């Protein structure tokens, strides 16, 4: 992931898992992108759209 990517060049993906910390607050998530699976801190994410509920 490029931390300096311009808007419109951001990598998009789907959150597939959450990782709560010891205090129960979700601080990291697993994100599936078209080319890889990443673990990212939630402070580095930007919500764009919600998909269908399962």
PQR file of N, CA, C, O and H, with PARSE charges and radii, in Angstrom:
ATOM      1  N   UNK A   1       0.835  -1.179   0.000 -0.4000 1.5000
ATOM      2  CA  UNK A   1       0.000   0.000   0.000 -0.0000 2.0000
ATOM      3  C   UNK A   1       0.878   1.240   0.000  0.5500 1.7000
ATOM      4  O   UNK A   1       1.873   1.320   0.720 -0.5500 1.4000
ATOM      5  N   UNK A   2       0.494   2.188  -0.809 -0.4000 1.5000
ATOM      6  CA  UNK A   2       1.229   3.446  -0.885 -0.0000 2.0000
ATOM      7  C   UNK A   2       0.570   4.470   0.029  0.5500 1.7000
ATOM      8  O   UNK A   2      -0.537   4.932  -0.249 -0.5500 1.4000
ATOM      9  H   UNK A   2      -0.315   2.124  -1.393  0.4000 1.0000
ATOM     10  N   UNK A   3       1.239   4.824   1.108 -0.4000 1.5000
ATOM     11  CA  UNK A   3       0.709   5.787   2.078 -0.0000 2.0000
ATOM     12  C   UNK A   3       0.526   7.171   1.459  0.5500 1.7000
ATOM     13  O   UNK A   3      -0.241   7.979   1.982 -0.5500 1.4000
ATOM     14  H   UNK A   3       2.138   4.449   1.334  0.4000 1.0000
ATOM     15  N   UNK A   4       1.211   7.455   0.365 -0.4000 1.5000
ATOM     16  CA  UNK A   4       1.155   8.780  -0.253 -0.0000 2.0000
ATOM     17  C   UNK A   4       0.315   8.813  -1.527  0.5500 1.7000
ATOM     18  O   UNK A   4       0.398   9.772  -2.294 -0.5500 1.4000
ATOM     19  H   UNK A   4       1.834   6.799  -0.060  0.4000 1.0000
ATOM     20  N   UNK A   5      -0.490   7.782  -1.759 -0.4000 1.5000
ATOM     21  CA  UNK A   5      -1.319   7.739  -2.966 -0.0000 2.0000
ATOM     22  C   UNK A   5      -2.331   8.879  -2.949  0.5500 1.7000
ATOM     23  O   UNK A   5      -2.872   9.227  -1.899 -0.5500 1.4000
ATOM     24  H   UNK A   5      -0.557   7.003  -1.136  0.4000 1.0000
ATOM     25  N   UNK A   6      -2.577   9.450  -4.110 -0.4000 1.5000
ATOM     26  CA  UNK A   6      -3.545  10.532  -4.232 -0.0000 2.0000
ATOM     27  C   UNK A   6      -4.957   9.963  -4.234  0.5500 1.7000
ATOM     28  O   UNK A   6      -5.175   8.792  -4.546 -0.5500 1.4000
ATOM     29  H   UNK A   6      -2.137   9.167  -4.962  0.4000 1.0000
ATOM     30  N   UNK A   7      -5.916  10.825  -3.875 -0.4000 1.5000
ATOM     31  CA  UNK A   7      -7.312  10.419  -3.912 -0.0000 2.0000
ATOM     32  C   UNK A   7      -7.649   9.958  -5.322  0.5500 1.7000
ATOM     33  O   UNK A   7      -7.216  10.584  -6.289 -0.5500 1.4000
ATOM     34  H   UNK A   7      -5.738  11.776  -3.622  0.4000 1.0000
ATOM     35  N   UNK A   8      -8.393   8.904  -5.460 -0.4000 1.5000
ATOM     36  CA  UNK A   8      -8.698   8.330  -6.762 -0.0000 2.0000
ATOM     37  C   UNK A   8      -7.735   7.225  -7.150  0.5500 1.7000
ATOM     38  O   UNK A   8      -8.015   6.437  -8.053 -0.5500 1.4000
ATOM     39  H   UNK A   8      -8.745   8.395  -4.675  0.4000 1.0000
ATOM     40  N   UNK A   9      -6.597   7.167  -6.467 -0.4000 1.5000
ATOM     41  CA  UNK A   9      -5.616   6.107  -6.695 -0.0000 2.0000
ATOM     42  C   UNK A   9      -5.550   5.155  -5.503  0.5500 1.7000
ATOM     43  O   UNK A   9      -4.700   4.267  -5.457 -0.5500 1.4000
ATOM     44  H   UNK A   9      -6.370   7.807  -5.734  0.4000 1.0000
ATOM     45  N   UNK A  10      -6.460   5.348  -4.531 -0.4000 1.5000
ATOM     46  CA  UNK A  10      -6.458   4.513  -3.336 -0.0000 2.0000
ATOM     47  C   UNK A  10      -6.825   3.078  -3.683  0.5500 1.7000
ATOM     48  O   UNK A  10      -7.683   2.836  -4.531 -0.5500 1.4000
ATOM     49  H   UNK A  10      -7.151   6.070  -4.569  0.4000 1.0000
ATOM     50  N   UNK A  11      -6.185   2.148  -3.037 -0.4000 1.5000
ATOM     51  CA  UNK A  11      -6.508   0.741  -3.178 -0.0000 2.0000
ATOM     52  C   UNK A  11      -7.811   0.467  -2.433  0.5500 1.7000
ATOM     53  O   UNK A  11      -7.967   0.886  -1.286 -0.5500 1.4000
ATOM     54  H   UNK A  11      -5.488   2.345  -2.348  0.4000 1.0000
ATOM     55  N   UNK A  12      -8.742  -0.230  -3.070 -0.4000 1.5000
ATOM     56  CA  UNK A  12     -10.009  -0.546  -2.412 -0.0000 2.0000
ATOM     57  C   UNK A  12     -10.074  -2.029  -2.118  0.5500 1.7000
ATOM     58  O   UNK A  12      -9.414  -2.833  -2.775 -0.5500 1.4000
ATOM     59  H   UNK A  12      -8.616  -0.571  -4.002  0.4000 1.0000
ATOM     60  N   UNK A  13     -10.875  -2.386  -1.127 -0.4000 1.5000
ATOM     61  CA  UNK A  13     -11.022  -3.776  -0.742 -0.0000 2.0000
ATOM     62  C   UNK A  13     -12.231  -3.961   0.146  0.5500 1.7000
ATOM     63  O   UNK A  13     -12.975  -3.019   0.420 -0.5500 1.4000
ATOM     64  H   UNK A  13     -11.412  -1.732  -0.593  0.4000 1.0000
ATOM     65  N   UNK A  14     -12.415  -5.192   0.590 -0.4000 1.5000
ATOM     66  CA  UNK A  14     -13.534  -5.561   1.445 -0.0000 2.0000
ATOM     67  C   UNK A  14     -13.003  -6.054   2.774  0.5500 1.7000
ATOM     68  O   UNK A  14     -12.102  -6.891   2.815 -0.5500 1.4000
ATOM     69  H   UNK A  14     -11.811  -5.957   0.367  0.4000 1.0000
ATOM     70  N   UNK A  15     -13.560  -5.539   3.868 -0.4000 1.5000
ATOM     71  CA  UNK A  15     -13.165  -6.008   5.195 -0.0000 2.0000
ATOM     72  C   UNK A  15     -13.731  -7.413   5.376  0.5500 1.7000
ATOM     73  O   UNK A  15     -14.941  -7.620   5.286 -0.5500 1.4000
ATOM     74  H   UNK A  15     -14.292  -4.858   3.835  0.4000 1.0000
ATOM     75  N   UNK A  16     -12.849  -8.373   5.631 -0.4000 1.5000
ATOM     76  CA  UNK A  16     -13.270  -9.765   5.783 -0.0000 2.0000
ATOM     77  C   UNK A  16     -13.143 -10.269   7.209  0.5500 1.7000
ATOM     78  O   UNK A  16     -13.641 -11.348   7.530 -0.5500 1.4000
ATOM     79  H   UNK A  16     -11.866  -8.205   5.704  0.4000 1.0000
ATOM     80  N   UNK A  17     -12.483  -9.506   8.067 -0.4000 1.5000
ATOM     81  CA  UNK A  17     -12.334  -9.928   9.455 -0.0000 2.0000
ATOM     82  C   UNK A  17     -11.927  -8.768  10.337  0.5500 1.7000
ATOM     83  O   UNK A  17     -11.304  -7.812   9.877 -0.5500 1.4000
ATOM     84  H   UNK A  17     -12.078  -8.630   7.806  0.4000 1.0000
ATOM     85  N   UNK A  18     -12.285  -8.858  11.620 -0.4000 1.5000
ATOM     86  CA  UNK A  18     -11.902  -7.827  12.585 -0.0000 2.0000
ATOM     87  C   UNK A  18     -11.068  -8.464  13.680  0.5500 1.7000
ATOM     88  O   UNK A  18     -11.238  -9.641  14.001 -0.5500 1.4000
ATOM     89  H   UNK A  18     -12.791  -9.635  11.994  0.4000 1.0000
ATOM     90  N   UNK A  19     -10.164  -7.677  14.251 -0.4000 1.5000
ATOM     91  CA  UNK A  19      -9.254  -8.174  15.281 -0.0000 2.0000
ATOM     92  C   UNK A  19      -9.332  -7.260  16.504  0.5500 1.7000
ATOM     93  O   UNK A  19      -8.623  -6.256  16.572 -0.5500 1.4000
ATOM     94  H   UNK A  19     -10.026  -6.722  13.990  0.4000 1.0000
ATOM     95  N   UNK A  20     -10.195  -7.604  17.477 -0.4000 1.5000
ATOM     96  CA  UNK A  20     -10.304  -6.772  18.673 -0.0000 2.0000
ATOM     97  C   UNK A  20      -9.041  -6.869  19.530  0.5500 1.7000
ATOM     98  O   UNK A  20      -8.372  -7.902  19.556 -0.5500 1.4000
ATOM     99  H   UNK A  20     -10.771  -8.420  17.422  0.4000 1.0000
ATOM    100  N   UNK A  21      -8.731  -5.783  20.224 -0.4000 1.5000
ATOM    101  CA  UNK A  21      -7.601  -5.781  21.152 -0.0000 2.0000
ATOM    102  C   UNK A  21      -8.052  -6.387  22.480  0.5500 1.7000
ATOM    103  O   UNK A  21      -9.195  -6.825  22.610 -0.5500 1.4000
ATOM    104  H   UNK A  21      -9.275  -4.944  20.202  0.4000 1.0000
ATOM    105  N   UNK A  22      -7.168  -6.410  23.446 -0.4000 1.5000
ATOM    106  CA  UNK A  22      -7.476  -7.004  24.749 -0.0000 2.0000
ATOM    107  C   UNK A  22      -8.670  -6.312  25.400  0.5500 1.7000
ATOM    108  O   UNK A  22      -9.445  -6.960  26.103 -0.5500 1.4000
ATOM    109  H   UNK A  22      -6.239  -6.055  23.340  0.4000 1.0000
ATOM    110  N   UNK A  23      -8.833  -5.004  25.177 -0.4000 1.5000
ATOM    111  CA  UNK A  23      -9.947  -4.271  25.783 -0.0000 2.0000
ATOM    112  C   UNK A  23     -11.250  -4.402  24.989  0.5500 1.7000
ATOM    113  O   UNK A  23     -12.249  -3.778  25.346 -0.5500 1.4000
ATOM    114  H   UNK A  23      -8.203  -4.478  24.606  0.4000 1.0000
ATOM    115  N   UNK A  24     -11.257  -5.203  23.919 -0.4000 1.5000
ATOM    116  CA  UNK A  24     -12.465  -5.478  23.152 -0.0000 2.0000
ATOM    117  C   UNK A  24     -12.741  -4.502  22.019  0.5500 1.7000
ATOM    118  O   UNK A  24     -13.711  -4.679  21.282 -0.5500 1.4000
ATOM    119  H   UNK A  24     -10.445  -5.711  23.629  0.4000 1.0000
ATOM    120  N   UNK A  25     -11.919  -3.488  21.865 -0.4000 1.5000
ATOM    121  CA  UNK A  25     -12.100  -2.501  20.800 -0.0000 2.0000
ATOM    122  C   UNK A  25     -11.384  -2.989  19.542  0.5500 1.7000
ATOM    123  O   UNK A  25     -10.229  -3.412  19.599 -0.5500 1.4000
ATOM    124  H   UNK A  25     -11.131  -3.344  22.464  0.4000 1.0000
ATOM    125  N   UNK A  26     -12.083  -2.926  18.403 -0.4000 1.5000
ATOM    126  CA  UNK A  26     -11.477  -3.347  17.136 -0.0000 2.0000
ATOM    127  C   UNK A  26     -10.471  -2.290  16.708  0.5500 1.7000
ATOM    128  O   UNK A  26     -10.824  -1.130  16.499 -0.5500 1.4000
ATOM    129  H   UNK A  26     -13.021  -2.583  18.356  0.4000 1.0000
ATOM    130  N   UNK A  27      -9.221  -2.702  16.581 -0.4000 1.5000
ATOM    131  CA  UNK A  27      -8.161  -1.773  16.189 -0.0000 2.0000
ATOM    132  C   UNK A  27      -7.496  -2.184  14.869  0.5500 1.7000
ATOM    133  O   UNK A  27      -6.840  -1.358  14.234 -0.5500 1.4000
ATOM    134  H   UNK A  27      -8.934  -3.644  16.751  0.4000 1.0000
ATOM    135  N   UNK A  28      -7.652  -3.443  14.446 -0.4000 1.5000
ATOM    136  CA  UNK A  28      -7.103  -3.929  13.174 -0.0000 2.0000
ATOM    137  C   UNK A  28      -8.180  -4.717  12.449  0.5500 1.7000
ATOM    138  O   UNK A  28      -9.063  -5.302  13.076 -0.5500 1.4000
ATOM    139  H   UNK A  28      -8.185  -4.114  14.962  0.4000 1.0000
ATOM    140  N   UNK A  29      -8.103  -4.730  11.129 -0.4000 1.5000
ATOM    141  CA  UNK A  29      -9.020  -5.506  10.301 -0.0000 2.0000
ATOM    142  C   UNK A  29      -8.239  -6.218   9.206  0.5500 1.7000
ATOM    143  O   UNK A  29      -7.137  -5.804   8.843 -0.5500 1.4000
ATOM    144  H   UNK A  29      -7.385  -4.255  10.620  0.4000 1.0000
ATOM    145  N   UNK A  30      -8.820  -7.288   8.688 -0.4000 1.5000
ATOM    146  CA  UNK A  30      -8.278  -7.968   7.519 -0.0000 2.0000
ATOM    147  C   UNK A  30      -9.060  -7.466   6.315  0.5500 1.7000
ATOM    148  O   UNK A  30     -10.291  -7.465   6.321 -0.5500 1.4000
ATOM    149  H   UNK A  30      -9.714  -7.624   8.983  0.4000 1.0000
ATOM    150  N   UNK A  31      -8.338  -7.037   5.279 -0.4000 1.5000
ATOM    151  CA  UNK A  31      -8.948  -6.470   4.078 -0.0000 2.0000
ATOM    152  C   UNK A  31      -8.533  -7.304   2.878  0.5500 1.7000
ATOM    153  O   UNK A  31      -7.349  -7.568   2.674 -0.5500 1.4000
ATOM    154  H   UNK A  31      -7.338  -7.038   5.274  0.4000 1.0000
ATOM    155  N   UNK A  32      -9.534  -7.726   2.071 -0.4000 1.5000
ATOM    156  CA  UNK A  32      -9.260  -8.474   0.840 -0.0000 2.0000
ATOM    157  C   UNK A  32      -9.313  -7.486  -0.322  0.5500 1.7000
ATOM    158  O   UNK A  32     -10.339  -6.852  -0.569 -0.5500 1.4000
ATOM    159  H   UNK A  32     -10.497  -7.511   2.237  0.4000 1.0000
ATOM    160  N   UNK A  33      -8.200  -7.367  -1.024 -0.4000 1.5000
ATOM    161  CA  UNK A  33      -8.114  -6.516  -2.211 -0.0000 2.0000
ATOM    162  C   UNK A  33      -8.119  -7.427  -3.439  0.5500 1.7000
ATOM    163  O   UNK A  33      -8.055  -8.647  -3.289 -0.5500 1.4000
ATOM    164  H   UNK A  33      -7.367  -7.883  -0.823  0.4000 1.0000
ATOM    165  N   UNK A  34      -8.191  -6.875  -4.632 -0.4000 1.5000
ATOM    166  CA  UNK A  34      -8.174  -7.731  -5.819 -0.0000 2.0000
ATOM    167  C   UNK A  34      -6.919  -8.596  -5.944  0.5500 1.7000
ATOM    168  O   UNK A  34      -6.956  -9.639  -6.596 -0.5500 1.4000
ATOM    169  H   UNK A  34      -8.242  -5.884  -4.754  0.4000 1.0000
ATOM    170  N   UNK A  35      -5.798  -8.174  -5.323 -0.4000 1.5000
ATOM    171  CA  UNK A  35      -4.545  -8.895  -5.513 -0.0000 2.0000
ATOM    172  C   UNK A  35      -3.946  -9.488  -4.247  0.5500 1.7000
ATOM    173  O   UNK A  35      -2.987 -10.255  -4.335 -0.5500 1.4000
ATOM    174  H   UNK A  35      -5.768  -7.326  -4.793  0.4000 1.0000
ATOM    175  N   UNK A  36      -4.479  -9.157  -3.063 -0.4000 1.5000
ATOM    176  CA  UNK A  36      -3.867  -9.649  -1.832 -0.0000 2.0000
ATOM    177  C   UNK A  36      -4.825  -9.545  -0.655  0.5500 1.7000
ATOM    178  O   UNK A  36      -5.926  -9.005  -0.770 -0.5500 1.4000
ATOM    179  H   UNK A  36      -5.258  -8.534  -2.991  0.4000 1.0000
ATOM    180  N   UNK A  37      -4.382 -10.072   0.473 -0.4000 1.5000
ATOM    181  CA  UNK A  37      -5.096  -9.949   1.738 -0.0000 2.0000
ATOM    182  C   UNK A  37      -4.155  -9.229   2.697  0.5500 1.7000
ATOM    183  O   UNK A  37      -3.015  -9.649   2.895 -0.5500 1.4000
ATOM    184  H   UNK A  37      -3.488 -10.510   0.567  0.4000 1.0000
ATOM    185  N   UNK A  38      -4.647  -8.129   3.298 -0.4000 1.5000
ATOM    186  CA  UNK A  38      -3.825  -7.281   4.151 -0.0000 2.0000
ATOM    187  C   UNK A  38      -4.429  -7.163   5.540  0.5500 1.7000
ATOM    188  O   UNK A  38      -5.640  -7.310   5.705 -0.5500 1.4000
ATOM    189  H   UNK A  38      -5.574  -7.787   3.137  0.4000 1.0000
ATOM    190  N   UNK A  39      -3.607  -6.901   6.530 -0.4000 1.5000
ATOM    191  CA  UNK A  39      -4.071  -6.527   7.858 -0.0000 2.0000
ATOM    192  C   UNK A  39      -3.727  -5.061   8.038  0.5500 1.7000
ATOM    193  O   UNK A  39      -2.563  -4.671   7.938 -0.5500 1.4000
ATOM    194  H   UNK A  39      -2.623  -6.781   6.396  0.4000 1.0000
ATOM    195  N   UNK A  40      -4.749  -4.243   8.307 -0.4000 1.5000
ATOM    196  CA  UNK A  40      -4.556  -2.794   8.397 -0.0000 2.0000
ATOM    197  C   UNK A  40      -5.155  -2.257   9.692  0.5500 1.7000
ATOM    198  O   UNK A  40      -6.160  -2.786  10.167 -0.5500 1.4000
ATOM    199  H   UNK A  40      -5.694  -4.559   8.388  0.4000 1.0000
ATOM    200  N   UNK A  41      -4.562  -1.224  10.268 -0.4000 1.5000
ATOM    201  CA  UNK A  41      -5.178  -0.571  11.423 -0.0000 2.0000
ATOM    202  C   UNK A  41      -6.414   0.209  10.960  0.5500 1.7000
ATOM    203  O   UNK A  41      -6.422   0.763   9.861 -0.5500 1.4000
ATOM    204  H   UNK A  41      -3.745  -0.795   9.882  0.4000 1.0000
ATOM    205  N   UNK A  42      -7.451   0.251  11.794 -0.4000 1.5000
ATOM    206  CA  UNK A  42      -8.686   0.923  11.388 -0.0000 2.0000
ATOM    207  C   UNK A  42      -8.488   2.421  11.175  0.5500 1.7000
ATOM    208  O   UNK A  42      -9.248   3.031  10.421 -0.5500 1.4000
ATOM    209  H   UNK A  42      -7.444  -0.200  12.687  0.4000 1.0000
ATOM    210  N   UNK A  43      -7.501   3.028  11.810 -0.4000 1.5000
ATOM    211  CA  UNK A  43      -7.265   4.462  11.615 -0.0000 2.0000
ATOM    212  C   UNK A  43      -6.724   4.765  10.221  0.5500 1.7000
ATOM    213  O   UNK A  43      -6.691   5.928   9.819 -0.5500 1.4000
ATOM    214  H   UNK A  43      -6.884   2.533  12.422  0.4000 1.0000
ATOM    215  N   UNK A  44      -6.300   3.749   9.476 -0.4000 1.5000
ATOM    216  CA  UNK A  44      -5.781   3.937   8.117 -0.0000 2.0000
ATOM    217  C   UNK A  44      -6.832   3.611   7.055  0.5500 1.7000
ATOM    218  O   UNK A  44      -6.514   3.588   5.866 -0.5500 1.4000
ATOM    219  H   UNK A  44      -6.326   2.804   9.802  0.4000 1.0000
ATOM    220  N   UNK A  45      -8.085   3.358   7.469 -0.4000 1.5000
ATOM    221  CA  UNK A  45      -9.137   2.985   6.530 -0.0000 2.0000
ATOM    222  C   UNK A  45     -10.071   4.153   6.275  0.5500 1.7000
ATOM    223  O   UNK A  45     -10.195   5.057   7.101 -0.5500 1.4000
ATOM    224  H   UNK A  45      -8.342   3.376   8.435  0.4000 1.0000
ATOM    225  N   UNK A  46     -10.724   4.125   5.127 -0.4000 1.5000
ATOM    226  CA  UNK A  46     -11.735   5.113   4.773 -0.0000 2.0000
ATOM    227  C   UNK A  46     -12.958   4.349   4.274  0.5500 1.7000
ATOM    228  O   UNK A  46     -12.882   3.641   3.269 -0.5500 1.4000
ATOM    229  H   UNK A  46     -10.623   3.391   4.456  0.4000 1.0000
ATOM    230  N   UNK A  47     -14.083   4.491   4.973 -0.4000 1.5000
ATOM    231  CA  UNK A  47     -15.310   3.810   4.587 -0.0000 2.0000
ATOM    232  C   UNK A  47     -15.860   4.457   3.324  0.5500 1.7000
ATOM    233  O   UNK A  47     -16.039   5.673   3.268 -0.5500 1.4000
ATOM    234  H   UNK A  47     -14.144   5.066   5.789  0.4000 1.0000
ATOM    235  N   UNK A  48     -16.130   3.634   2.307 -0.4000 1.5000
ATOM    236  CA  UNK A  48     -16.650   4.163   1.047 -0.0000 2.0000
ATOM    237  C   UNK A  48     -18.104   3.753   0.836  0.5500 1.7000
ATOM    238  O   UNK A  48     -18.945   4.610   0.568 -0.5500 1.4000
ATOM    239  H   UNK A  48     -15.985   2.646   2.353  0.4000 1.0000
ATOM    240  N   UNK A  49     -18.421   2.461   0.950 -0.4000 1.5000
ATOM    241  CA  UNK A  49     -19.784   1.990   0.737 -0.0000 2.0000
ATOM    242  C   UNK A  49     -19.974   0.653   1.425  0.5500 1.7000
ATOM    243  O   UNK A  49     -19.034  -0.131   1.559 -0.5500 1.4000
ATOM    244  H   UNK A  49     -17.737   1.764   1.168  0.4000 1.0000
ATOM    245  N   UNK A  50     -21.188   0.404   1.854 -0.4000 1.5000
ATOM    246  CA  UNK A  50     -21.515  -0.871   2.481 -0.0000 2.0000
ATOM    247  C   UNK A  50     -22.043  -1.830   1.427  0.5500 1.7000
ATOM    248  O   UNK A  50     -22.783  -1.435   0.527 -0.5500 1.4000
ATOM    249  H   UNK A  50     -21.951   1.041   1.745  0.4000 1.0000
ATOM    250  N   UNK A  51     -21.654  -3.090   1.550 -0.4000 1.5000
ATOM    251  CA  UNK A  51     -22.144  -4.116   0.650 -0.0000 2.0000
ATOM    252  C   UNK A  51     -23.386  -4.772   1.227  0.5500 1.7000
ATOM    253  O   UNK A  51     -23.874  -4.355   2.277 -0.5500 1.4000
ATOM    254  H   UNK A  51     -21.053  -3.410   2.282  0.4000 1.0000
ATOM    255  N   UNK A  52     -23.903  -5.789   0.558 -0.4000 1.5000
ATOM    256  CA  UNK A  52     -25.083  -6.489   1.058 -0.0000 2.0000
ATOM    257  C   UNK A  52     -24.789  -7.187   2.384  0.5500 1.7000
ATOM    258  O   UNK A  52     -23.690  -7.699   2.595 -0.5500 1.4000
ATOM    259  H   UNK A  52     -23.507  -6.127  -0.295  0.4000 1.0000
ATOM    260  N   UNK A  53     -25.765  -7.202   3.258 -0.4000 1.5000
ATOM    261  CA  UNK A  53     -25.630  -7.863   4.556 -0.0000 2.0000
ATOM    262  C   UNK A  53     -25.829  -9.363   4.393  0.5500 1.7000
ATOM    263  O   UNK A  53     -26.720  -9.799   3.664 -0.5500 1.4000
ATOM    264  H   UNK A  53     -26.658  -6.787   3.086  0.4000 1.0000
ATOM    265  N   UNK A  54     -25.000 -10.151   5.071 -0.4000 1.5000
ATOM    266  CA  UNK A  54     -25.124 -11.615   5.014 -0.0000 2.0000
ATOM    267  C   UNK A  54     -25.836 -12.113   6.236  0.5500 1.7000
ATOM    268  O   UNK A  54     -26.042 -13.318   6.382 -0.5500 1.4000
ATOM    269  H   UNK A  54     -24.276  -9.797   5.663  0.4000 1.0000
TER
END
